Amino acid sequence: MDIHIRTIRTVTIIDLSGNLIIGKSEESLRETVNRMLAEDRKDLILNLSDVPIIDSSGIGAMIKCFTSVKAGGGRFKLLGPSRMARQLLNITGLLSVLETFDDETTAVASF
C-alpha cells in the first residue's frame, strides 16, 4: 500500500492506494496518523477511493486512528470508500461514528 500526504487549507488528506490489510499497510497507516498528530495536523481525511480491500485489521487500524485523533483534539473523516468497504463499515457500526464523504470538496468543507 502506498500513502501520500497532501494539505488543502488546514485539512490533511491521507491518500491510500492498495489494500488495507493485516501487516505493513495497517501499521503504516497508524504510523502516518501518529506522525500527523505529532506535527499538530489534527484535521484528517482518510481517502479510501483507491483501496479495493479492507480486512478486519484495516478496520482496527481505522478505529485506532479515529480514537487517537479524537483524543488529540482533532477530527478524522473518511473519503470515497468502495461499496464493499462501505458495507463492512456499516456492518461494524463505524458508518454511524465516522463521517464519510463521496467527494473531496464536501469533505474538506465539512471542517
Phi, psi and omega in degrees: 000138176257145178233127176235139182248134173215162183231135171237117187054243181257007184260130176263128179252126178256105180271121177256145176220116183120185183279138176259089187226175182306142178110218187301321185294314181289327176295318180297321179297311180299318178297320180296314179296318178298322178295320179297318179295321178296331178272010180063032174260101192253343178261104189240139171242128176262110182272111183257011187296338177248029179245100183284329185228133173231127177256186183298328177291323176296318176298316178300320178296319178296320177298314179299317178298314180302312182292324178295315180295315180298317179297331179274007178083016181253186179231139185232121183228159181251148179230128168064040177293145178295169179301316180293320178295320179297320178297317178296318178295325178292315180300320182279353180084003183286337179296334178278347182256317184263128174292133184233136183231152178262341178228146187294319182301315179293320179299313180295317180295339183288349178275000000 
